[in-house]
């Protein structure tokens, strides 16, 4: 199951979207911001239905 999620970039503050794969269980990965191209750490916690996402800069 995939979910489209909007969040604010921790660097530039611009709103961006990410497509989350909830079927893969808990995940931590890095994606570049679509606006400023800086690396964002995604920490996804999910049980396949309920989920939470924490996005942060590499310096946090």
PyMOL Python script that loads the backbone (N, CA, C, O; Angstrom):
from pymol import cmd

cmd.read_pdbstr("""\
ATOM      1  N   UNK A   1       0.835  -1.179   0.000  1.00  0.00           N
ATOM      2  CA  UNK A   1       0.000   0.000   0.000  1.00  0.00           C
ATOM      3  C   UNK A   1       0.881   1.243   0.000  1.00  0.00           C
ATOM      4  O   UNK A   1       1.857   1.320   0.746  1.00  0.00           O
ATOM      5  N   UNK A   2       0.533   2.213  -0.837  1.00  0.00           N
ATOM      6  CA  UNK A   2       1.295   3.449  -0.910  1.00  0.00           C
ATOM      7  C   UNK A   2       0.425   4.622  -0.484  1.00  0.00           C
ATOM      8  O   UNK A   2      -0.791   4.624  -0.673  1.00  0.00           O
ATOM      9  N   UNK A   3       1.083   5.615   0.096  1.00  0.00           N
ATOM     10  CA  UNK A   3       0.385   6.793   0.617  1.00  0.00           C
ATOM     11  C   UNK A   3       1.168   8.033   0.190  1.00  0.00           C
ATOM     12  O   UNK A   3       2.387   8.083   0.358  1.00  0.00           O
ATOM     13  N   UNK A   4       0.477   9.037  -0.363  1.00  0.00           N
ATOM     14  CA  UNK A   4       1.105  10.302  -0.715  1.00  0.00           C
ATOM     15  C   UNK A   4       1.022  11.219   0.501  1.00  0.00           C
ATOM     16  O   UNK A   4      -0.061  11.439   1.043  1.00  0.00           O
ATOM     17  N   UNK A   5       2.164  11.753   0.930  1.00  0.00           N
ATOM     18  CA  UNK A   5       2.215  12.567   2.146  1.00  0.00           C
ATOM     19  C   UNK A   5       2.906  13.891   1.850  1.00  0.00           C
ATOM     20  O   UNK A   5       3.951  13.916   1.200  1.00  0.00           O
ATOM     21  N   UNK A   6       2.333  14.984   2.322  1.00  0.00           N
ATOM     22  CA  UNK A   6       2.932  16.312   2.190  1.00  0.00           C
ATOM     23  C   UNK A   6       3.656  16.669   3.482  1.00  0.00           C
ATOM     24  O   UNK A   6       3.186  16.354   4.575  1.00  0.00           O
ATOM     25  N   UNK A   7       4.801  17.329   3.347  1.00  0.00           N
ATOM     26  CA  UNK A   7       5.577  17.761   4.511  1.00  0.00           C
ATOM     27  C   UNK A   7       6.361  19.000   4.122  1.00  0.00           C
ATOM     28  O   UNK A   7       6.467  19.319   2.938  1.00  0.00           O
ATOM     29  N   UNK A   8       6.908  19.700   5.096  1.00  0.00           N
ATOM     30  CA  UNK A   8       7.745  20.868   4.840  1.00  0.00           C
ATOM     31  C   UNK A   8       9.206  20.458   4.942  1.00  0.00           C
ATOM     32  O   UNK A   8       9.604  19.785   5.892  1.00  0.00           O
ATOM     33  N   UNK A   9      10.001  20.864   3.962  1.00  0.00           N
ATOM     34  CA  UNK A   9      11.432  20.556   3.970  1.00  0.00           C
ATOM     35  C   UNK A   9      12.074  21.171   5.219  1.00  0.00           C
ATOM     36  O   UNK A   9      11.842  22.345   5.509  1.00  0.00           O
ATOM     37  N   UNK A  10      12.878  20.397   5.962  1.00  0.00           N
ATOM     38  CA  UNK A  10      13.524  20.940   7.163  1.00  0.00           C
ATOM     39  C   UNK A  10      14.620  21.963   6.847  1.00  0.00           C
ATOM     40  O   UNK A  10      15.095  22.651   7.751  1.00  0.00           O
ATOM     41  N   UNK A  11      15.025  22.073   5.585  1.00  0.00           N
ATOM     42  CA  UNK A  11      16.045  23.048   5.191  1.00  0.00           C
ATOM     43  C   UNK A  11      15.424  24.335   4.655  1.00  0.00           C
ATOM     44  O   UNK A  11      15.635  25.412   5.212  1.00  0.00           O
ATOM     45  N   UNK A  12      14.653  24.218   3.566  1.00  0.00           N
ATOM     46  CA  UNK A  12      14.136  25.411   2.889  1.00  0.00           C
ATOM     47  C   UNK A  12      12.714  25.770   3.310  1.00  0.00           C
ATOM     48  O   UNK A  12      12.245  26.869   3.012  1.00  0.00           O
ATOM     49  N   UNK A  13      12.017  24.858   4.003  1.00  0.00           N
ATOM     50  CA  UNK A  13      10.674  25.134   4.484  1.00  0.00           C
ATOM     51  C   UNK A  13       9.575  25.025   3.439  1.00  0.00           C
ATOM     52  O   UNK A  13       8.404  25.252   3.745  1.00  0.00           O
ATOM     53  N   UNK A  14       9.939  24.679   2.209  1.00  0.00           N
ATOM     54  CA  UNK A  14       8.941  24.555   1.147  1.00  0.00           C
ATOM     55  C   UNK A  14       8.117  23.286   1.319  1.00  0.00           C
ATOM     56  O   UNK A  14       8.642  22.262   1.758  1.00  0.00           O
ATOM     57  N   UNK A  15       6.822  23.342   0.976  1.00  0.00           N
ATOM     58  CA  UNK A  15       6.008  22.122   1.024  1.00  0.00           C
ATOM     59  C   UNK A  15       6.363  21.196  -0.139  1.00  0.00           C
ATOM     60  O   UNK A  15       6.422  21.634  -1.288  1.00  0.00           O
ATOM     61  N   UNK A  16       6.594  19.937   0.153  1.00  0.00           N
ATOM     62  CA  UNK A  16       6.899  18.924  -0.862  1.00  0.00           C
ATOM     63  C   UNK A  16       6.113  17.652  -0.533  1.00  0.00           C
ATOM     64  O   UNK A  16       5.561  17.518   0.559  1.00  0.00           O
ATOM     65  N   UNK A  17       6.070  16.725  -1.486  1.00  0.00           N
ATOM     66  CA  UNK A  17       5.332  15.484  -1.299  1.00  0.00           C
ATOM     67  C   UNK A  17       6.261  14.291  -1.432  1.00  0.00           C
ATOM     68  O   UNK A  17       7.254  14.334  -2.158  1.00  0.00           O
ATOM     69  N   UNK A  18       5.922  13.227  -0.721  1.00  0.00           N
ATOM     70  CA  UNK A  18       6.664  11.971  -0.815  1.00  0.00           C
ATOM     71  C   UNK A  18       5.659  10.833  -0.942  1.00  0.00           C
ATOM     72  O   UNK A  18       4.592  10.862  -0.327  1.00  0.00           O
ATOM     73  N   UNK A  19       6.006   9.839  -1.740  1.00  0.00           N
ATOM     74  CA  UNK A  19       5.191   8.641  -1.871  1.00  0.00           C
ATOM     75  C   UNK A  19       5.759   7.600  -0.918  1.00  0.00           C
ATOM     76  O   UNK A  19       6.892   7.151  -1.090  1.00  0.00           O
ATOM     77  N   UNK A  20       4.978   7.215   0.085  1.00  0.00           N
ATOM     78  CA  UNK A  20       5.430   6.293   1.122  1.00  0.00           C
ATOM     79  C   UNK A  20       4.943   4.888   0.817  1.00  0.00           C
ATOM     80  O   UNK A  20       3.783   4.695   0.453  1.00  0.00           O
ATOM     81  N   UNK A  21       5.826   3.900   0.963  1.00  0.00           N
ATOM     82  CA  UNK A  21       5.462   2.496   0.788  1.00  0.00           C
ATOM     83  C   UNK A  21       5.222   1.894   2.166  1.00  0.00           C
ATOM     84  O   UNK A  21       6.168   1.553   2.875  1.00  0.00           O
ATOM     85  N   UNK A  22       3.958   1.765   2.542  1.00  0.00           N
ATOM     86  CA  UNK A  22       3.604   1.280   3.875  1.00  0.00           C
ATOM     87  C   UNK A  22       3.716  -0.230   3.999  1.00  0.00           C
ATOM     88  O   UNK A  22       3.675  -0.761   5.109  1.00  0.00           O
ATOM     89  N   UNK A  23       3.858  -0.934   2.876  1.00  0.00           N
ATOM     90  CA  UNK A  23       3.925  -2.399   2.917  1.00  0.00           C
ATOM     91  C   UNK A  23       5.298  -2.911   3.340  1.00  0.00           C
ATOM     92  O   UNK A  23       5.448  -4.100   3.622  1.00  0.00           O
ATOM     93  N   UNK A  24       6.304  -2.036   3.391  1.00  0.00           N
ATOM     94  CA  UNK A  24       7.656  -2.456   3.713  1.00  0.00           C
ATOM     95  C   UNK A  24       7.998  -2.444   5.187  1.00  0.00           C
ATOM     96  O   UNK A  24       9.141  -2.723   5.549  1.00  0.00           O
ATOM     97  N   UNK A  25       7.035  -2.127   6.061  1.00  0.00           N
ATOM     98  CA  UNK A  25       7.326  -2.058   7.485  1.00  0.00           C
ATOM     99  C   UNK A  25       8.084  -0.789   7.840  1.00  0.00           C
ATOM    100  O   UNK A  25       8.146   0.146   7.042  1.00  0.00           O
ATOM    101  N   UNK A  26       8.662  -0.754   9.042  1.00  0.00           N
ATOM    102  CA  UNK A  26       9.424   0.407   9.492  1.00  0.00           C
ATOM    103  C   UNK A  26      10.630   0.610   8.581  1.00  0.00           C
ATOM    104  O   UNK A  26      11.303  -0.348   8.200  1.00  0.00           O
ATOM    105  N   UNK A  27      10.895   1.877   8.236  1.00  0.00           N
ATOM    106  CA  UNK A  27      11.982   2.187   7.311  1.00  0.00           C
ATOM    107  C   UNK A  27      12.657   3.489   7.712  1.00  0.00           C
ATOM    108  O   UNK A  27      12.026   4.383   8.276  1.00  0.00           O
ATOM    109  N   UNK A  28      13.947   3.584   7.414  1.00  0.00           N
ATOM    110  CA  UNK A  28      14.660   4.845   7.505  1.00  0.00           C
ATOM    111  C   UNK A  28      15.466   4.978   6.225  1.00  0.00           C
ATOM    112  O   UNK A  28      16.216   4.073   5.859  1.00  0.00           O
ATOM    113  N   UNK A  29      15.310   6.116   5.541  1.00  0.00           N
ATOM    114  CA  UNK A  29      16.010   6.313   4.277  1.00  0.00           C
ATOM    115  C   UNK A  29      16.205   7.804   4.039  1.00  0.00           C
ATOM    116  O   UNK A  29      15.644   8.635   4.752  1.00  0.00           O
ATOM    117  N   UNK A  30      17.005   8.133   3.032  1.00  0.00           N
ATOM    118  CA  UNK A  30      17.320   9.522   2.698  1.00  0.00           C
ATOM    119  C   UNK A  30      16.842   9.808   1.286  1.00  0.00           C
ATOM    120  O   UNK A  30      17.083   9.028   0.365  1.00  0.00           O
ATOM    121  N   UNK A  31      16.155  10.946   1.123  1.00  0.00           N
ATOM    122  CA  UNK A  31      15.758  11.447  -0.191  1.00  0.00           C
ATOM    123  C   UNK A  31      16.113  12.921  -0.247  1.00  0.00           C
ATOM    124  O   UNK A  31      16.056  13.619   0.765  1.00  0.00           O
ATOM    125  N   UNK A  32      16.481  13.396  -1.432  1.00  0.00           N
ATOM    126  CA  UNK A  32      16.780  14.812  -1.608  1.00  0.00           C
ATOM    127  C   UNK A  32      15.492  15.614  -1.741  1.00  0.00           C
ATOM    128  O   UNK A  32      14.521  15.142  -2.333  1.00  0.00           O
ATOM    129  N   UNK A  33      15.484  16.820  -1.194  1.00  0.00           N
ATOM    130  CA  UNK A  33      14.353  17.730  -1.334  1.00  0.00           C
ATOM    131  C   UNK A  33      14.158  18.044  -2.814  1.00  0.00           C
ATOM    132  O   UNK A  33      15.128  18.271  -3.538  1.00  0.00           O
ATOM    133  N   UNK A  34      12.909  18.056  -3.260  1.00  0.00           N
ATOM    134  CA  UNK A  34      12.598  18.338  -4.658  1.00  0.00           C
ATOM    135  C   UNK A  34      12.825  19.803  -5.009  1.00  0.00           C
ATOM    136  O   UNK A  34      12.887  20.152  -6.188  1.00  0.00           O
ATOM    137  N   UNK A  35      12.951  20.670  -3.995  1.00  0.00           N
ATOM    138  CA  UNK A  35      13.127  22.101  -4.226  1.00  0.00           C
ATOM    139  C   UNK A  35      14.595  22.513  -4.079  1.00  0.00           C
ATOM    140  O   UNK A  35      15.175  23.084  -5.002  1.00  0.00           O
ATOM    141  N   UNK A  36      15.200  22.222  -2.907  1.00  0.00           N
ATOM    142  CA  UNK A  36      16.568  22.700  -2.643  1.00  0.00           C
ATOM    143  C   UNK A  36      17.639  21.623  -2.814  1.00  0.00           C
ATOM    144  O   UNK A  36      18.831  21.918  -2.722  1.00  0.00           O
ATOM    145  N   UNK A  37      17.228  20.382  -3.062  1.00  0.00           N
ATOM    146  CA  UNK A  37      18.135  19.251  -3.336  1.00  0.00           C
ATOM    147  C   UNK A  37      19.004  18.827  -2.150  1.00  0.00           C
ATOM    148  O   UNK A  37      19.978  18.099  -2.342  1.00  0.00           O
ATOM    149  N   UNK A  38      18.677  19.261  -0.939  1.00  0.00           N
ATOM    150  CA  UNK A  38      19.449  18.827   0.228  1.00  0.00           C
ATOM    151  C   UNK A  38      18.879  17.518   0.757  1.00  0.00           C
ATOM    152  O   UNK A  38      17.687  17.257   0.595  1.00  0.00           O
ATOM    153  N   UNK A  39      19.715  16.685   1.390  1.00  0.00           N
ATOM    154  CA  UNK A  39      19.265  15.357   1.840  1.00  0.00           C
ATOM    155  C   UNK A  39      18.382  15.421   3.090  1.00  0.00           C
ATOM    156  O   UNK A  39      18.732  16.055   4.085  1.00  0.00           O
ATOM    157  N   UNK A  40      17.239  14.753   3.013  1.00  0.00           N
ATOM    158  CA  UNK A  40      16.282  14.696   4.115  1.00  0.00           C
ATOM    159  C   UNK A  40      16.214  13.261   4.616  1.00  0.00           C
ATOM    160  O   UNK A  40      16.101  12.327   3.822  1.00  0.00           O
ATOM    161  N   UNK A  41      16.284  13.083   5.928  1.00  0.00           N
ATOM    162  CA  UNK A  41      16.157  11.758   6.529  1.00  0.00           C
ATOM    163  C   UNK A  41      14.684  11.494   6.816  1.00  0.00           C
ATOM    164  O   UNK A  41      14.023  12.276   7.501  1.00  0.00           O
ATOM    165  N   UNK A  42      14.182  10.393   6.289  1.00  0.00           N
ATOM    166  CA  UNK A  42      12.806   9.956   6.521  1.00  0.00           C
ATOM    167  C   UNK A  42      12.845   8.793   7.505  1.00  0.00           C
ATOM    168  O   UNK A  42      13.584   7.829   7.303  1.00  0.00           O
ATOM    169  N   UNK A  43      12.053   8.882   8.562  1.00  0.00           N
ATOM    170  CA  UNK A  43      11.922   7.791   9.528  1.00  0.00           C
ATOM    171  C   UNK A  43      10.447   7.406   9.560  1.00  0.00           C
ATOM    172  O   UNK A  43       9.636   8.081  10.195  1.00  0.00           O
ATOM    173  N   UNK A  44      10.102   6.312   8.870  1.00  0.00           N
ATOM    174  CA  UNK A  44       8.722   5.859   8.732  1.00  0.00           C
ATOM    175  C   UNK A  44       8.467   4.697   9.678  1.00  0.00           C
ATOM    176  O   UNK A  44       9.168   3.686   9.642  1.00  0.00           O
ATOM    177  N   UNK A  45       7.462   4.850  10.520  1.00  0.00           N
ATOM    178  CA  UNK A  45       7.028   3.789  11.429  1.00  0.00           C
ATOM    179  C   UNK A  45       5.637   3.361  10.982  1.00  0.00           C
ATOM    180  O   UNK A  45       4.736   4.195  10.895  1.00  0.00           O
ATOM    181  N   UNK A  46       5.445   2.068  10.695  1.00  0.00           N
ATOM    182  CA  UNK A  46       4.146   1.603  10.222  1.00  0.00           C
ATOM    183  C   UNK A  46       3.904   0.147  10.590  1.00  0.00           C
ATOM    184  O   UNK A  46       4.835  -0.644  10.736  1.00  0.00           O
ATOM    185  N   UNK A  47       2.632  -0.179  10.736  1.00  0.00           N
ATOM    186  CA  UNK A  47       2.240  -1.572  10.921  1.00  0.00           C
ATOM    187  C   UNK A  47       1.446  -2.053   9.706  1.00  0.00           C
ATOM    188  O   UNK A  47       0.811  -3.107   9.751  1.00  0.00           O
ATOM    189  N   UNK A  48       1.484  -1.274   8.622  1.00  0.00           N
ATOM    190  CA  UNK A  48       0.755  -1.608   7.406  1.00  0.00           C
ATOM    191  C   UNK A  48      -0.546  -0.843   7.269  1.00  0.00           C
ATOM    192  O   UNK A  48      -1.061  -0.691   6.162  1.00  0.00           O
ATOM    193  N   UNK A  49      -1.088  -0.356   8.388  1.00  0.00           N
ATOM    194  CA  UNK A  49      -2.320   0.438   8.358  1.00  0.00           C
ATOM    195  C   UNK A  49      -2.074   1.826   8.935  1.00  0.00           C
ATOM    196  O   UNK A  49      -2.198   2.825   8.227  1.00  0.00           O
ATOM    197  N   UNK A  50      -1.727   1.893  10.215  1.00  0.00           N
ATOM    198  CA  UNK A  50      -1.400   3.166  10.849  1.00  0.00           C
ATOM    199  C   UNK A  50       0.074   3.458  10.613  1.00  0.00           C
ATOM    200  O   UNK A  50       0.890   2.539  10.540  1.00  0.00           O
ATOM    201  N   UNK A  51       0.419   4.749  10.493  1.00  0.00           N
ATOM    202  CA  UNK A  51       1.808   5.090  10.244  1.00  0.00           C
ATOM    203  C   UNK A  51       2.115   6.482  10.781  1.00  0.00           C
ATOM    204  O   UNK A  51       1.210   7.288  11.000  1.00  0.00           O
ATOM    205  N   UNK A  52       3.394   6.753  10.991  1.00  0.00           N
ATOM    206  CA  UNK A  52       3.873   8.086  11.346  1.00  0.00           C
ATOM    207  C   UNK A  52       5.184   8.312  10.609  1.00  0.00           C
ATOM    208  O   UNK A  52       5.964   7.384  10.396  1.00  0.00           O
ATOM    209  N   UNK A  53       5.409   9.554  10.227  1.00  0.00           N
ATOM    210  CA  UNK A  53       6.614   9.908   9.480  1.00  0.00           C
ATOM    211  C   UNK A  53       7.296  11.077  10.160  1.00  0.00           C
ATOM    212  O   UNK A  53       6.663  12.091  10.454  1.00  0.00           O
ATOM    213  N   UNK A  54       8.592  10.934  10.410  1.00  0.00           N
ATOM    214  CA  UNK A  54       9.420  12.011  10.938  1.00  0.00           C
ATOM    215  C   UNK A  54      10.416  12.370   9.844  1.00  0.00           C
ATOM    216  O   UNK A  54      11.136  11.502   9.352  1.00  0.00           O
ATOM    217  N   UNK A  55      10.463  13.651   9.458  1.00  0.00           N
ATOM    218  CA  UNK A  55      11.449  14.108   8.480  1.00  0.00           C
ATOM    219  C   UNK A  55      12.368  15.094   9.173  1.00  0.00           C
ATOM    220  O   UNK A  55      11.913  15.952   9.929  1.00  0.00           O
ATOM    221  N   UNK A  56      13.667  14.970   8.915  1.00  0.00           N
ATOM    222  CA  UNK A  56      14.623  15.861   9.571  1.00  0.00           C
ATOM    223  C   UNK A  56      15.862  16.039   8.700  1.00  0.00           C
ATOM    224  O   UNK A  56      16.112  15.268   7.773  1.00  0.00           O
ATOM    225  N   UNK A  57      16.619  17.063   9.020  1.00  0.00           N
ATOM    226  CA  UNK A  57      17.878  17.304   8.321  1.00  0.00           C
ATOM    227  C   UNK A  57      18.943  16.361   8.865  1.00  0.00           C
ATOM    228  O   UNK A  57      18.761  15.745   9.915  1.00  0.00           O
ATOM    229  N   UNK A  58      20.038  16.254   8.156  1.00  0.00           N
ATOM    230  CA  UNK A  58      21.130  15.382   8.609  1.00  0.00           C
ATOM    231  C   UNK A  58      21.777  15.905   9.886  1.00  0.00           C
ATOM    232  O   UNK A  58      22.424  15.142  10.603  1.00  0.00           O
ATOM    233  N   UNK A  59      21.617  17.181  10.180  1.00  0.00           N
ATOM    234  CA  UNK A  59      22.267  17.798  11.336  1.00  0.00           C
ATOM    235  C   UNK A  59      21.466  17.674  12.622  1.00  0.00           C
ATOM    236  O   UNK A  59      21.950  18.074  13.681  1.00  0.00           O
ATOM    237  N   UNK A  60      20.259  17.133  12.563  1.00  0.00           N
ATOM    238  CA  UNK A  60      19.422  17.014  13.770  1.00  0.00           C
ATOM    239  C   UNK A  60      19.703  15.729  14.499  1.00  0.00           C
ATOM    240  O   UNK A  60      19.092  15.461  15.534  1.00  0.00           O
TER     241      UNK A  60
END
""", "prot")
cmd.dss("prot")
cmd.show_as("cartoon", "prot")
cmd.util.cbc("prot")
cmd.orient("prot")
